[in-house]
Amino acid sequence: MTQLPIYTEEHDLFRSTIRDFVSTELTPFVNEWDEDGEFPIEVYKKAGELGLFGIGFAEEYGGLGTHDPLLFCILSEELSRSSGGVSAGLFSNYIGGPPVQNAATDEVKAEILPGMLAGDIICALGITEPSGGSDVANLQTTARLDGDHYVVNGSKTFITSGMRADYISTAVRTGGPGAAGVSMLVIPSNLPGFSRTALKKMGWWASDTATLYFDDCRVPAKYLLGTENSGFKIIMENFNYERLFMIAGMVGASRVCFEEALAWAQDRETFGARLADHQVIRHKLVEMDRMINASHAWMEKLAWQVSQGDHVVAQLAECKVQSSLTLEFCAREAAQILGGASYLRGNPVERIYREVRVNAIGGGSEEIMRDLAARQLGI
Amino acid sequence: MNIVVCVKQIPDPANPYSLDPETHYLNRPHEQVLDDTDRYGVEVGLQLAAVDEGTVTLVSMGPAGNMQGVRQALAMGADKAIHIDDAGLKGSGALTTARILAAAIQQTGFDLVVAGTESTDGYTGVVPQQLAELLGVPALTFAKKVDVDGSTITINQQTATGYNVVTSELPAVVSVTAGVVEPRYPTFKGIMAAKSKPVETYSASDLGITDTSSGQSTVSVTDATEREAGEKIEDDGEGHLRIVEKLQELKVV
């Protein structure tokens, strides 16, 4: 099959390497890890040795030095072939780490980034609060400067890798109401006044998710990212890559649903014929393939545009909606084709079915994405 | 230590192979991958080279295609590659292949040559031994463990019932089995670095070989017989005993 010219030989080699890594080191264990509620912390180390966390991070800290959105998509697509939970857990470094790289002092970067890129340190992003997630500008957690420390009070919830993160890039209010009063602090999780509790979820079981509590937590002022009250911009810059990663993960998971359903339909016989020979099943498979191909092509186009410096905020938001609708459709139709087998734990389709909602809500819900796109498009 | 590792690019085993109906040669696509058995050889080479800051040179013969297979080995950490791409070598037998590889290895110089036991597409399994003969050095074959101490190489040679300990002075050729080491994954940085590593390309005549006739031809090919269905053991409460018996017959336990 002829490759799009946007891909290089390095991209092909990246893909085959990640696919090998995923099929050997992750996929055989994902059901066990899902049941355990977490994956072994050593997986971070293995991923770090591979250089999996280095995309977009400076070479001086162990990163690749450049940001390549296509590579980012390849990584997410391939990781999603293991499980969404494992992918999300590993990916927390890619949402917790960039604010540090983009806005921390050199001292703090040197403290966090080499360890994170090597897989020894886990980073997370703390934005969402119990009082609301999408309305970032109105967050309630406060940070008051007291000498050379910020005193942080409040809580964060739905935080991916929250139970195991060593550092959390946290949105806090240092100023007045609205977006202009928001700052970012990267908070070490070993400070007095910080505590956390695990959350049980519908899907992504292998990824630990937590509510974080800050009770007069004194954070050294050196951990301020950028300047006071400049946090909103840092948060927004993070979202585009998060959405691109989620889009690619949804495309990858949709493809897994299709492959599982296709293999089953070609193997299983009912009423004297393969399932795949029944028109009702054939049409389901084609519909899945059609939607996946459309989402995939759009993802590639957007990744290319991002790599060229285009600001495609509306299109990324729309594509995220497109991708979660595709995933929802594919998970449903694959489950219908697999029948009872899809209802059994240990089946990829069963797991992906449970992972649909977090994709349709997390990283910007479908509703917020449509609204964002409408505003961006001037509708 | 100057280590040469023989590597081969083969069609991706995940995709069905096809043969040219006229010549019965394997149709080689533009995109080929590193033969999985060679990953072990590359890893052995890299580990041995790491001990004394030696170099690892890859030597490969066959249509270049997009060179992904060779790049894969470079991304694992090999220093450079020599590739022989010559249309006149199409359909070469094992001996011709060995002659070409030997000429390239002789030209670049070596203390140790590492190869897999056999390629996954050709399966002749004789090239390492022929290579040793042509280079005039000992062949240590089917190594499941390799140690080098100074100028001495010692291997554990896999046998049907265990292993032999085989020792030789360097230079030598060693063929390694799958499982000799755990091959590393190419790192992201290694992949980026691979594109700037030197790859020298030669034709047969560049190596001073003008007669590339293989002395053999493939007269006909037939499909491999389909694997027979396995034996089904009904469990009447004693099924596990039959399974253990079967495993013992197969010398698995």
Interface residues (C-beta under 8 A of the other chain):
Chain A: E9 E10 D12 L13 F14 S16 T17 D20 F21 E49 L50 G51 L52 G54 I55 L64
Chain B: E31 V33 N66 M67 Q68 R71 Q72 A75 Y185 P186 T187 F188 K189 G190 I191 M192 A194 K195
